[in-house]
């Protein structure tokens, strides 16, 4: 089992662009959050299939910690 963090970026014209930081160039789009997540899952699966076909290692985020910081600009 692999673990992936995804970033959803709300677009001004609507919908969400999704990127997967562990998989360079793995980017997709969804009309709403649920669609974006479904599209991300499909994109990750296809990306990993390609890596397997090339006998390359499949990266993931299983050993990554994530924090969010809020900073006040002075």
C-alpha positions in Angstrom: 0.0 0.0 0.0 1.3 3.4 -0.9 0.4 6.8 0.8 0.2 10.0 -1.2 -0.5 13.6 -0.3 -2.4 15.6 -2.9 -2.7 19.3 -3.2 -6.0 20.7 -4.5 -5.7 24.2 -6.0 -9.0 26.0 -6.5 -9.1 27.6 -10.0 -10.7 31.0 -10.6 -12.8 29.6 -13.5 -14.0 26.8 -11.3 -12.9 23.3 -10.4 -9.6 22.2 -8.9 -6.2 21.4 -10.2 -4.6 18.5 -8.3 -0.9 17.8 -8.0 0.9 14.9 -6.3 4.3 16.2 -4.9 5.8 12.7 -4.6 5.2 12.1 -8.3 6.7 14.8 -10.5 4.4 15.9 -13.3 1.4 14.0 -11.9 -1.2 16.7 -12.3 -4.9 16.4 -13.0 -8.2 18.4 -12.7 -11.6 17.8 -11.3 -14.9 19.8 -11.5 -15.4 19.6 -7.7 -13.5 18.2 -4.7 -14.9 14.7 -5.0 -14.1 14.6 -8.8 -10.6 16.0 -8.2 -9.9 13.3 -5.6 -11.2 10.6 -8.0 -9.1 11.9 -10.8 -6.0 12.1 -8.6 -6.5 8.4 -7.7 -6.7 7.5 -11.3 -3.7 9.6 -12.2 -1.6 8.1 -9.4 -2.5 4.6 -10.5 -1.6 5.3 -14.1 1.7 7.0 -13.1 2.6 4.0 -10.9 1.8 1.5 -13.6 4.2 3.3 -15.9 6.9 3.2 -13.2 6.3 -0.6 -12.8 6.6 -1.1 -16.5 10.0 0.6 -16.5 11.0 -1.3 -13.4 11.5 2.0 -11.5 10.9 2.5 -7.8 7.5 3.8 -6.8 7.9 6.8 -4.4 5.2 7.7 -1.8 4.7 9.7 1.3 4.6 6.9 3.9 7.6 8.3 5.7 6.7 12.0 5.3 5.4 14.3 8.1 3.4 17.3 7.1 2.9 20.5 9.1 1.1 23.8 8.3 2.5 27.0 9.7 0.7 30.3 10.0 3.0 33.3 10.1 2.0 36.8 10.7 3.8 39.3 8.5 5.1 42.2 10.6 
